[in-house]
């Protein structure tokens, strides 16, 4: 498996989210992807929070949240 940056796509309840630049191990033969545990947890928590907020009723005072994850460059 080689360490690469990938994009993860999530869909739920009519909403979708793409997370770009996620460090993952990718199998060169079959394309299987493995996201290390801590990274997977952070991405999952962030996406869940976005979906939860997106599914809440809106009001005139509602402000969409901003969420950011920063991934360090891959080691050579």
Phi, psi and omega in degrees: 000143179244146180279124181221168172261131183233172173247132176253136180244133180234144175223139176197131173053039179084001178248152176224156179214136174247135177243115183262152174077027180276127178287127181210155173270129183238130178283124181291339181276310187249349179083003178301142182240138179232115178264123180305148188313307183295320178296316179300319179298313181296316179297314181299314180299317181293314181294319178300318179296320178296315179296321179298315180294319182295332183272354180282148177301146180265157174221173181293341180261002184288132177240125178294139181285158173248131179229140183219135170241139178243123179256133179288153178301148177291141176288142181287000000 
